[in-house]
Amino acid sequence: MSKFLRLAHDLINTRYITMICMYKGEYHIKIAKSVENSIQGGAIMGSGLFTRDNTTIIIKEKEHADNYKIVSEWIQKNEDL
């Protein structure tokens, strides 16, 4: 599996892809920010709150046909992993 997903103007480190939501005609790729920036919170007496910050890349078939095709092929190639 490739460590990077090359789009028309972007290079995505696949290690940080947390989820790809597939909708009709578009993909929403959720990218986790680095661990230092993505986990926030604290604990008091054994209880606490942790949050995670994600970035979403939206690729629409009509507006970004080349990137949509690249992601579609990448998903098909890697769906058994």
Backbone as JSON, one array per atom type, in Angstrom:
{
  "sequence": "MSKFLRLAHDLINTRYITMICMYKGEYHIKIAKSVENSIQGGAIMGSGLFTRDNTTIIIKEKEHADNYKIVSEWIQKNEDL",
  "N": [[0.84, -1.18, 0.0], [0.55, 2.2, -0.82], [2.23, 4.87, 0.81], [1.5, 7.42, 0.46], [-1.07, 9.4, -0.97], [-1.5, 10.66, -4.02], [-2.87, 13.51, -5.27], [-4.26, 15.9, -7.62], [-3.22, 18.46, -6.83], [-2.28, 17.98, -4.33], [-0.63, 16.05, -1.8], [-1.22, 13.39, 0.15], [-0.54, 11.98, 3.24], [-1.18, 8.76, 3.85], [-1.21, 7.55, 6.28], [-2.43, 9.21, 8.09], [-5.08, 9.27, 7.41], [-8.19, 8.91, 8.7], [-10.76, 8.2, 8.15], [-12.92, 7.59, 5.36], [-15.66, 8.95, 4.03], [-18.16, 7.93, 1.92], [-20.19, 9.3, -0.38], [-22.89, 9.78, -2.72], [-21.4, 10.75, -5.56], [-19.37, 12.15, -4.24], [-16.53, 12.32, -1.99], [-15.58, 12.36, 1.41], [-12.78, 12.91, 3.04], [-11.32, 12.22, 6.01], [-8.81, 13.62, 7.89], [-6.47, 13.14, 10.37], [-4.97, 15.44, 12.54], [-1.6, 16.07, 13.67], [-0.52, 14.16, 16.52], [0.28, 15.73, 18.68], [-1.23, 18.02, 18.32], [-3.82, 17.14, 18.11], [-5.07, 15.81, 20.23], [-6.69, 16.81, 23.03], [-7.32, 17.82, 26.36], [-8.05, 16.79, 29.75], [-7.6, 15.26, 33.0], [-9.35, 14.74, 35.97], [-9.32, 13.46, 39.09], [-9.61, 10.83, 38.05], [-11.51, 11.1, 36.06], [-12.38, 12.62, 32.94], [-12.04, 14.54, 29.88], [-11.48, 14.03, 26.51], [-10.7, 15.29, 23.35], [-10.7, 15.15, 19.76], [-9.25, 16.55, 16.94], [-10.07, 16.86, 13.62], [-9.37, 17.23, 10.12], [-11.22, 17.79, 7.2], [-11.25, 16.74, 3.9], [-12.94, 17.45, 1.03], [-14.02, 15.94, -1.87], [-15.5, 16.37, -4.86], [-17.25, 14.78, -7.48], [-18.17, 16.14, -9.81], [-16.9, 18.64, -9.65], [-14.2, 18.11, -9.19], [-13.1, 16.12, -11.0], [-10.78, 14.66, -11.81], [-9.37, 14.19, -9.37], [-11.39, 12.81, -8.01], [-11.56, 10.46, -9.49], [-8.99, 9.42, -9.02], [-9.09, 8.92, -6.23], [-11.21, 7.08, -6.15], [-10.1, 4.9, -7.58], [-7.95, 4.35, -5.86], [-9.29, 3.56, -3.53], [-10.61, 1.22, -4.46], [-8.38, -0.34, -5.04], [-7.31, -0.73, -2.52], [-9.28, -1.8, -0.87], [-9.4, -4.34, 0.27], [-7.6, -4.39, 2.31]],
  "CA": [[0.0, 0.0, 0.0], [1.3, 3.44, -0.9], [2.17, 5.68, 2.02], [0.96, 8.72, 0.09], [-2.1, 9.45, -2.0], [-1.19, 11.85, -4.82], [-3.98, 14.13, -5.99], [-3.79, 16.88, -8.61], [-2.42, 19.51, -6.21], [-2.04, 17.61, -2.93], [-0.03, 14.77, -1.48], [-1.77, 13.06, 1.46], [0.06, 10.85, 3.94], [-2.31, 7.87, 4.15], [-1.15, 7.17, 7.7], [-3.29, 10.1, 8.86], [-6.48, 9.16, 7.0], [-8.92, 8.19, 9.74], [-12.04, 7.73, 7.61], [-13.39, 8.13, 4.1], [-17.12, 8.84, 3.9], [-18.49, 7.88, 0.5], [-21.54, 9.72, -0.71], [-23.1, 9.77, -4.16], [-20.7, 11.82, -6.26], [-18.35, 12.85, -3.47], [-15.83, 11.67, -0.89], [-15.12, 13.19, 2.51], [-11.6, 12.25, 3.6], [-11.01, 12.76, 7.34], [-7.38, 13.57, 8.15], [-6.13, 13.49, 11.75], [-3.81, 16.3, 12.7], [-0.57, 15.39, 14.45], [-0.94, 13.79, 17.87], [0.5, 16.86, 19.59], [-2.27, 19.03, 18.12], [-5.16, 16.6, 17.93], [-5.68, 15.31, 21.46], [-6.71, 17.83, 24.06], [-8.18, 17.44, 27.48], [-7.39, 16.6, 31.03], [-8.25, 14.31, 33.89], [-9.45, 15.15, 37.38], [-9.81, 12.37, 39.93], [-9.98, 9.65, 37.26], [-12.47, 11.38, 34.99], [-11.89, 13.71, 32.11], [-12.57, 14.68, 28.53], [-10.49, 14.14, 25.45], [-11.3, 15.57, 22.04], [-9.8, 14.95, 18.64], [-9.52, 17.52, 15.89], [-9.83, 16.33, 12.29], [-9.56, 18.06, 8.95], [-11.96, 17.06, 6.17], [-11.05, 17.1, 2.5], [-14.13, 17.06, 0.26], [-13.75, 15.8, -3.29], [-16.76, 16.18, -5.58], [-17.05, 14.22, -8.81], [-18.39, 17.15, -10.86], [-15.97, 19.76, -9.53], [-12.82, 17.62, -9.11], [-13.21, 14.81, -11.66], [-9.49, 13.95, -11.78], [-9.13, 13.72, -8.0], [-12.43, 11.82, -7.69], [-11.14, 9.21, -10.14], [-7.81, 8.92, -8.3], [-9.53, 8.37, -4.94], [-12.01, 5.88, -6.44], [-9.17, 3.82, -7.92], [-7.18, 4.03, -4.66], [-10.19, 2.8, -2.64], [-10.78, -0.12, -5.03], [-7.1, -1.05, -4.93], [-6.98, -0.99, -1.11], [-10.45, -2.15, -0.07], [-9.21, -5.62, 0.94], [-6.59, -4.28, 3.37]],
  "C": [[0.88, 1.24, 0.0], [1.15, 4.24, 0.39], [1.59, 7.05, 1.74], [-0.07, 8.56, -1.01], [-1.88, 10.76, -2.75], [-2.43, 12.29, -5.57], [-3.4, 15.18, -6.93], [-2.86, 17.93, -7.98], [-2.07, 19.21, -4.76], [-1.37, 16.25, -2.86], [-0.43, 14.46, -0.04], [-1.04, 11.85, 2.03], [-1.08, 9.96, 4.41], [-2.32, 7.41, 5.6], [-2.14, 7.99, 8.54], [-4.74, 10.11, 8.39], [-7.19, 8.32, 8.05], [-10.21, 7.59, 9.2], [-12.26, 8.35, 6.24], [-14.89, 7.87, 4.04], [-17.45, 8.93, 2.42], [-19.96, 8.21, 0.31], [-21.68, 9.7, -2.23], [-22.41, 11.0, -4.77], [-19.69, 12.6, -5.45], [-17.76, 11.98, -2.37], [-15.48, 12.73, 0.14], [-13.99, 12.42, 3.17], [-11.25, 12.96, 4.91], [-9.52, 12.53, 7.61], [-7.15, 13.99, 9.6], [-4.92, 14.41, 11.73], [-2.8, 15.54, 13.55], [-1.05, 15.18, 15.88], [-0.78, 14.96, 18.83], [-0.63, 17.87, 19.5], [-3.68, 18.46, 18.18], [-5.83, 16.12, 19.21], [-5.55, 16.38, 22.52], [-7.58, 17.34, 25.2], [-7.38, 17.28, 28.76], [-8.17, 15.61, 31.88], [-8.23, 14.86, 35.31], [-10.07, 13.99, 38.14], [-10.33, 11.18, 39.11], [-11.04, 9.89, 36.2], [-11.94, 12.54, 34.16], [-12.53, 13.68, 30.73], [-11.42, 14.79, 27.56], [-11.22, 14.39, 24.15], [-10.25, 15.38, 20.97], [-10.21, 15.89, 17.53], [-9.14, 16.9, 14.55], [-10.03, 17.41, 11.24], [-10.29, 17.21, 7.93], [-11.63, 17.62, 4.8], [-12.26, 16.58, 1.74], [-13.78, 17.07, -1.22], [-15.06, 15.47, -3.99], [-16.49, 15.76, -7.01], [-17.18, 15.28, -9.9], [-17.36, 18.26, -10.83], [-14.5, 19.34, -9.58], [-12.74, 16.23, -9.73], [-11.91, 14.01, -11.59], [-9.21, 13.37, -10.39], [-10.14, 12.66, -7.59], [-12.05, 10.46, -8.27], [-9.95, 8.59, -9.41], [-8.22, 8.26, -6.99], [-10.34, 7.1, -5.15], [-11.11, 4.69, -6.74], [-8.36, 3.39, -6.69], [-8.02, 3.21, -3.69], [-10.36, 1.38, -3.16], [-9.52, -0.96, -4.86], [-6.83, -1.5, -3.49], [-8.15, -1.48, -0.27], [-10.31, -3.49, 0.66], [-8.22, -5.55, 2.1], [-7.21, -4.16, 4.73]]
}
